[in-house]
């Protein structure tokens, strides 16, 4: 669900204040999302490899006929 402009503005203010009040905590919290992005990228890459291998297999099978 997307945030409204007002909600996004408030969230940005909270992030800025956190960065000013406790930079170490802000840095640690910012890093929490990184592993999920890597995992999602790896999953998408694996799915792409499977699709490509299936296409190659289908092409080889069609050529053998």
Order of alpha helices (4+ residues) and beta strands (2+ residues): alpha-alpha-alpha
